[in-house]
Amino acid sequence: MTTIDLREQLHKQIDRLPDEIVEQIADFTLFVMTRRQAVSSYEEWDLDQWQKFALDQFFRDPDEVEYTLKDAKRIYRP
């Protein structure tokens, strides 16, 4: 199946779906495209950019929310 055929088939399937599912597909598409753009930009970073990123992460402010072991036990149920 060619890419054009696949696109046409997908378009037909989307046209038959309820609006709430189309919205979920749109959200997922945005997520995938955003992730792909972020990954490609990281691949182009040089050593200085990675070092600056690492230092920024190391010295950033700690999270305001703190969790305890009791919180984890209450939420996690195997």
Residue pairs with C-beta under 8 A, 6 or more apart in sequence:
1 9
14 22
14 25
17 25
45 53
